[in-house]
Amino acid sequence: MEIRDSEFLVLVGPSGCGKTTALRMLAGLERVTEGEIEIDGQGINHIGPRDRDLAMVFQSYALYPHMSVYDNLAFGLKMRGTPKAEIAERVREAATTLGLDPYLERKPRELSGGQRQRVALGRAMVRHPKAYLMDEPLSNLDAKLRVQTRLELQKQHRALGATFIYVTHDQVEAMTMGDRIAVMKDGILQQCDRPWDLYDRPANTYVAGFIGSPTMNLVPVTIKDGICAVASGFSVNLQRAIRVREATLGIRPEALTEIVREDDGEIDLKVDVVEVLGSDQFLYGVCGGDTLTARVGASFKVDRGDRVRLGLDRRRLHLFDPVTGKAVSDQLS
């Protein structure tokens, strides 16, 4: 995988998939047992962390509690023997960019979680590194502050024009922040693509099930006459002929709609759970032997236990190999 200059790349996946290990190898904190890491075309496997010119922002902000914000920002430069005048200039520059000017004399305990996160980022910024490595830096914040700080990070990325490599297990964070997203599972890169391409053209059932909330419905089907996908409780004619006998049909919740058009398929869903989210509703139910999730408008009147007729948008279906999980084709259109 190649990470582009000034890109915001997100590594995403569940706990234990290898995303933090990959970041630590890039930083020089883990030994690379196989493969090569290059920065600007130069191999860095045997270069120490100090000489890689990368700055890491950890999950725990690791601020010195007895030091002021100014001293926390300046500490790394002092340890490198940077002249005092240059330290002051760099610290003021970072503080202004991050909106920390009013807090330079405060201790970390006097700051909010979002402000501490900005100090941790500022400590990296003053070094003017080649890239910023971020290991789940928002995981310690509450939900509202996470959203605010997420927006701040995107603004800082644009302002700095620097390369950000960001690790998270939260696919919403990944989808909203990344220029590209690298989805990992068991140490293997599954797909690296732009957010909308991951969503619309997942490479396999793992990516299809991981990206999107609620996740894509995955239904085993038999292909009759090369064009009709038959599930346990419904069937749908595909947009074009497919040369497979068995497949997994992928249906995004929003492809199941309360409006049944003439060119749609349709299903009969027995609704078990209704989640009302204001502008939308999520219906969780059963069709034949398959559990399905549908996303419908708030005006659609439905209660738990109802049977509803839903349209199945044939233009937004996906097919996957039932053995390998790989996409048989891109979106069936």
Order of alpha helices (4+ residues) and beta strands (2+ residues): beta-alpha-beta-beta-beta-alpha-alpha-alpha-beta-alpha-beta-alpha-beta-beta-alpha-alpha-beta-beta-beta-beta-beta-beta-beta-beta-beta-beta-beta
